[in-house]
Amino acid sequence: MQSPWIRFGGAAVGTVIFLNLVLKPKTFRTVMIGLGVGLTIGSTITYINSLRHHSLTAKYVPIGITGPQANFHEIQPQIYNHLSQEYEERGELELGEEHITVKPNVFAQIGVLDIGGVRTMWTKEIVPSIKNSIQKELLAASNTSDTNVESEIVFCDIGSGVGNICLQVLAETNCKKTVGVEIIPSRHKAAQTAFANAQKMFPSIYRGKNALWVEKDLVQCASTLKKEGVNVLFSHSWMFDDDLMRQFTKVITEVPSIACVITSRKLDNHLLQSTPLKLHSLAHFSADWNDKAPFYVYTRSSS
Ligand SMILES: C[S@@+](CC[C@H](N)C(=O)[O-])C[C@H]1O[C@@H](n2cnc3c(N)ncnc32)[C@H](O)[C@@H]1O
C-alpha cells in the first residue's frame, strides 16, 4: 500500500500539470501564487497550533461558578426512572387528576426548561444578579469570597412540575437549598421520589443538599418562602392568566428576601412598586417548546 504522502504528492503534481495545460500562462501564474500563499499561511497556523498546550475540543463546563460537581445529563435518566411512558404521554398527570386541571388558578400545561436552558439561566442571570444585589450585604458582612455567592442562594421554582430544575441546580451548582412549589399531587410526589433516588444513587453529589417540596397553590406559599429565606424565584409561568400573575406578584411583595425573579410572564407593575425589584432584562433560555423561550428578569438593581 502506498503511503498517503506519496498519493497526496502525486495528486498535487497531477493537479499542477492539469492546470498548466488548461489555463492561460498568466492565469496559471496567479492561481499558483494564490495556492502558494494559502499553503504557507495554512501550514504556519497548523504548526503554531501544534506547539500550544491546549486543545480546542469543546468540553462540558459545569454551570456552577465554584468548580465541577456533576453533569445532570447523566443523573436525570436514572433518578426519574419511576416516571412511566404513559404518565409522560398523558402530560405528567395521573388518571383521576383531570379535575384539578380545571380548578381556578391551575394551569397544568407542561413545558420544561432543558438542561442547557437551566445552565444559561444560572450563569448568565442568577449568579450575576445575586452578585450585584445581595453580594454587598452578604460579602461585606462575612468577608465571604465570590465563589461562595452560589451557596447563599435559596432557589425556588414556582410550578416545579416533577422537580427537574431544582434537582439540576442542586447537582450542578453550589446552591444548597431549593424549594419547589407544585399544585398537581402526582408531580409533587414524583419530585419527592426523584430526590430520594438522587440521594441514594448519587450520595456524594447530593450530600448536604436540601430539596423542599411544597404541594400548594402558589398563591398560598408566601409564608413558606419567607420561612425558608428564598432569594431567587423562578417561574415558567407562560400559561398563567393575568389574575394569577397579580396574585403571584402579591406573594413576592410579602417575601422581602427575594432578590431576583425570573418569569415567563411579566409581574404586576403596580404591586411591584412596594418592593425594591425592577425589570432588569429580557432573557432567552432553551426549553422543550422553544429554543429561545423568553423570560423577564427582575433584580434589586436596574443596572
Ligand atoms: C410550565 S410547567 C413548569 C415545569 C418546570 N418548572 C420547568 O420549567 O421545567 C408549570 C407548572 O406549574 C404548575 N402550576 C400551575 N398552576 C399552579 C398554581 N396555581 N400553583 C402551583 N403550581 C401551579 C403546573 O402544574 C406545572 O407543573
The ligand as a Tripos MOL2 file, in Angstrom:
@<TRIPOS>MOLECULE
LIG
   27    29     1     0     0
SMALL
NO_CHARGES

@<TRIPOS>ATOM
      1 C1        -44.7910   25.0250   32.5580 C.3       1 LIG1
      2 S1        -44.7010   23.9430   33.9530 S.3       1 LIG1
      3 C2        -43.0700   24.2110   34.5340 C.3       1 LIG1
      4 C3        -42.2800   22.9620   34.9070 C.3       1 LIG1
      5 C4        -40.8490   23.2210   35.3630 C.3       1 LIG1
      6 N1        -40.8070   24.2400   36.3570 N.3       1 LIG1
      7 C5        -39.9110   23.5900   34.2240 C.2       1 LIG1
      8 O1        -39.9150   24.7360   33.7510 O.co2     1 LIG1
      9 O2        -39.1330   22.7560   33.7870 O.co2     1 LIG1
     10 C6        -45.7130   24.8670   35.0960 C.3       1 LIG1
     11 C7        -46.0670   24.1240   36.3510 C.3       1 LIG1
     12 O3        -46.8100   24.9950   37.1910 O.3       1 LIG1
     13 C8        -47.7910   24.2400   37.8840 C.3       1 LIG1
     14 N2        -48.8730   25.1510   38.3390 N.ar      1 LIG1
     15 C9        -49.8660   25.6600   37.6030 C.ar      1 LIG1
     16 N3        -50.6760   26.4390   38.3570 N.ar      1 LIG1
     17 C10       -50.1600   26.3980   39.6210 C.ar      1 LIG1
     18 C11       -50.5300   27.0140   40.8540 C.ar      1 LIG1
     19 N4        -51.5950   27.8080   40.9680 N.pl3     1 LIG1
     20 N5        -49.7730   26.7610   41.9460 N.ar      1 LIG1
     21 C12       -48.6880   25.9310   41.8660 C.ar      1 LIG1
     22 N6        -48.2960   25.3340   40.7170 N.ar      1 LIG1
     23 C13       -49.0190   25.5770   39.6050 C.ar      1 LIG1
     24 C14       -48.2390   23.2360   36.8360 C.3       1 LIG1
     25 O4        -48.8800   22.1180   37.4310 O.3       1 LIG1
     26 C15       -46.9270   22.9050   36.1300 C.3       1 LIG1
     27 O5        -46.3230   21.7670   36.6820 O.3       1 LIG1
@<TRIPOS>BOND
     1     1     2 1
     2     2     3 1
     3     2    10 1
     4     3     4 1
     5     4     5 1
     6     5     6 1
     7     5     7 1
     8     7     8 2
     9     7     9 1
    10    10    11 1
    11    11    12 1
    12    11    26 1
    13    12    13 1
    14    13    14 1
    15    13    24 1
    16    14    15 ar
    17    14    23 ar
    18    15    16 ar
    19    16    17 ar
    20    17    18 ar
    21    17    23 ar
    22    18    19 1
    23    18    20 ar
    24    20    21 ar
    25    21    22 ar
    26    22    23 ar
    27    24    25 1
    28    24    26 1
    29    26    27 1
@<TRIPOS>SUBSTRUCTURE
     1 LIG1         1 GROUP 0 **** ****
